[in-house]
Amino acid sequence: QAQVVESGGGLVQPGGSLRLSCAVSGFSVMESPMRWYRQATGWEREMVAVITPAGKANYADSLKGRFTISRDNDKNTVYLQMNDLIPEDTAIYYCNTLTRATTGNWGQGTQVTVSS
């Protein structure tokens, strides 16, 4: 059964860093683009970053330079390195494929809170 499990969130001060992990089972992280999304309270879920099967990364324009998506094929895991965090980055972060997202299949997400 296909499953994604996000982890690595927490409370961090502005300017700090976190690395989120997305452990995938039931399918390969190399078979389709893997995306990180986030949803802040009161806002719609938005895409943060995507990595293609070929390893090409793209980011939401507002996040370029601060966030880096990567993938470990052997561990079947996708990562999101987040640097220079700001309070506006506070949200629940999810990873997913577009297909799973459009069919409503989501993991539990991981909470990121940026606050002093």
C-alpha positions in Angstrom: 0.0 0.0 0.0 1.4 3.4 -1.0 2.2 5.6 1.9 4.2 8.8 2.7 5.4 9.7 6.2 6.6 13.2 6.8 8.9 14.1 9.7 11.4 16.6 10.9 9.2 19.5 11.8 9.3 21.5 15.0 9.7 24.9 16.6 12.5 27.0 15.3 13.5 30.6 15.8 13.5 33.0 12.8 16.6 32.6 10.8 16.9 29.0 11.8 16.9 25.8 9.7 15.1 22.5 9.5 15.3 19.5 7.3 12.1 17.7 6.6 12.0 14.0 5.5 9.4 12.1 3.5 9.7 8.4 3.7 7.9 6.7 0.9 6.7 3.1 0.7 4.7 1.3 -1.9 6.1 3.2 -4.8 9.5 4.6 -5.9 10.4 8.3 -5.4 12.0 8.0 -8.9 8.8 7.0 -10.8 7.1 10.4 -10.6 7.8 14.0 -9.6 7.7 14.3 -5.8 6.4 17.5 -4.4 6.5 19.3 -1.0 3.4 21.3 -0.1 2.5 23.4 2.9 -0.7 24.6 4.4 -0.9 27.5 6.9 -3.9 28.0 9.1 -6.6 29.7 7.2 -4.8 29.3 3.8 -5.1 26.9 1.0 -2.4 24.2 0.5 0.3 25.4 -1.8 3.2 23.7 -3.6 6.6 24.5 -2.2 9.0 22.5 -4.3 9.1 19.6 -6.8 11.9 17.2 -7.9 11.5 15.3 -11.1 12.5 11.7 -11.8 15.5 13.2 -13.6 16.5 15.1 -10.5 15.5 18.6 -11.6 14.2 20.8 -8.9 11.8 23.7 -9.1 10.5 26.0 -6.3 7.8 28.5 -5.6 9.2 31.8 -6.6 9.0 33.2 -3.1 11.1 30.4 -1.7 14.0 30.2 -4.2 17.3 30.4 -2.4 16.0 29.4 1.0 14.6 25.9 0.4 16.3 22.9 -1.3 14.5 19.7 -2.3 16.5 16.5 -2.6 16.1 12.8 -2.9 17.8 9.6 -1.7 16.9 6.9 -4.1 18.3 4.1 -1.9 16.3 5.2 1.1 13.3 6.0 -1.1 13.1 9.3 0.8 12.6 12.9 -0.2 14.0 15.8 1.8 13.3 19.5 2.2 16.1 21.6 3.6 14.7 24.9 4.8 17.1 27.8 5.7 16.6 31.4 6.9 13.1 30.5 8.1 10.6 33.3 8.7 7.3 33.3 10.6 5.4 33.1 7.4 6.9 29.7 6.8 4.8 28.4 9.7 2.6 25.6 8.3 2.0 21.9 8.1 4.3 20.5 5.4 3.3 17.5 3.3 5.0 15.6 0.5 3.1 13.8 -2.2 2.8 13.0 -5.9 0.4 15.0 -8.0 -1.7 11.9 -8.6 -2.1 11.1 -4.9 -2.8 14.7 -4.2 -5.6 15.0 -6.8 -7.2 11.8 -5.4 -7.1 13.0 -1.9 -4.4 10.7 -0.5 -2.2 12.6 1.9 0.1 11.8 4.8 -0.3 13.3 8.2 2.2 16.1 7.5 4.7 17.6 9.8 4.2 20.9 11.7 6.8 23.7 11.2 6.5 26.6 13.6 8.8 29.6 13.2 8.6 31.8 16.2 10.8 33.6 18.7 
